[in-house]
Amino acid sequence: MTEEEKVNEILNTIRRVHGIATSPKDPIFSLLTANEIVMAHHMTKIDLLFVQQMQDMEAARLRFQNDAKELAEIKISKAVNNAFDRLDAYKKEIDETMEYARRQSEISTEQAKNGNRWWVSVLIPILTAAAGYAAALFII
């Protein structure tokens, strides 16, 4: 729309709505021009503020994203370390149990060599069962 078309549209609207005949030389058009200049100036300021706001929001988003990534890495690292600690504890417990079983086997073998078979066949299973029962009571 050209300047002349805009002026004619304004003049026609004023005539139609208010019944007032005006010309393009009317001082009201100087006010309209001043208003357009002021509005353009303010729109430029608003655009600059909008761009700054978008930059600030992007910076905040990046900070949040980096903080979330760092926190996730810390939590995952702690979980992995905890899992390794638990695996080490289980390994130690299994090694201790295996060592106990090896010693029991050596004792049983030694007693069998000495002719004390009743220890092997009777007493050791009873003692093992008693130890298992005591351990179960301790756990409960």
N, C-alpha and C positions, 0 to 999 in steps of 0.2 A: 504494500500500500504506500503510495507516494504521500508527500507532505500535503499536496493540494487535496488529495482524496480524504486524508485525515481531517483537514480543516472543513471540507464540505460535509463530512459525516457529523462532525461536532455541530456545525451550524444547523444542519437539518434536525438533529436531535433536540437542540435548544428550541428551534421553532415549533417542532411537534409537541414537545413535552410542556414547555412554558409559554408558548405563543409569543415569543419575543423575536423580533427580527434583528439579527446582528450581521456585521460584515467581517471579512477577514482582517480588517484594520482595527477591530475592537480591542481595547486594552486587555480584555480577558485572555486573549491569545498570548500575550506576553507573560501572563501568569502561568498559563499552561506550559509554555516553553521553559520557564524557570523551574516549574514543577518537574518536567521531564529531565532536566539537567540534574536536579537534586536527587531524583529517584535513580538515575543512572549511576551517580556517585555512590549512593547508598547500596545499590545492587553490586557494585564493584567491591565495596567493603564486605558485604555479606558473602560474596563468592570467596574472597580471601579468607574470611573467618571459617567458611565451610571447608576449604582446602586444609587449613591448619587443624581443624577439628578432626578431619579424616586422617591426617598424619599422626595426630596424637592417639587416635583410636587404633591405628595400625601398630604404633609403637607399644601400646598397652597390650594388644593381642600378642605380639611377638614376645614381650616379657612374660606374659601368662603362659604362653606355649613353652618357652624355655624353662620356666619354673616347674611346670607340670612334667616336662621331660626329665629334669634333674631329680625331682621327687620320685618319679617312677624308677629311675636308675638306682637311686638309693634303696628304695624298697625291694627291688629285685635283687640287688646285691646282698642285702641283709637276708632275704629269703634263701638265696643260694648258699650263703655262708652258714646259715642255720641248718640247712639240709646236709651240708658237708659235716658239720659238727655232730649231727644226729647219726649220720652214717659212720663216722669215726667211733662214736660211742657204741653203736651196734656191733661194729667190727671188733672192738675191744671185748665186749661181752661174749661174742661168739668165740674169740680166741681163748678167753678164760674158761669157757665151758668146754672147749675142745681139749685144753690142757688138763682140766679136771678129769675128763673122760679118759685121756691117755694115761694119767697117773693111776686111775682106777683099774684100767686094763692091765697095767704093769703089776699092780698089787695082786690082781686076780691071777695073772700068769705065774707070778712068783709063788703064790700060795698053792697053786695047782702043782707046781714042780715039787714043792715040799710035802705033798700028799694031804694037804688040808683042803680037800675038795668041798667039804660041807660049808666052809667059809664062803667059798665062791658061789656055791649053788643056793645057799640059804640066807646067810647073814647079810651079804652085800645087797641083794635085792630088797631085803627088809629095810636096811639102813637107807638105801636110795629112795624107797617109797616114803620112809619117815621124813627124810630131808625134803622131798617134794611136797609132802603134806604140810610141813612147817613153813616152807616157802609160800605155799598157797594161802595159809592162814595169815602170814605176814603181809601178803599183797592185799588180802581182803581187809 
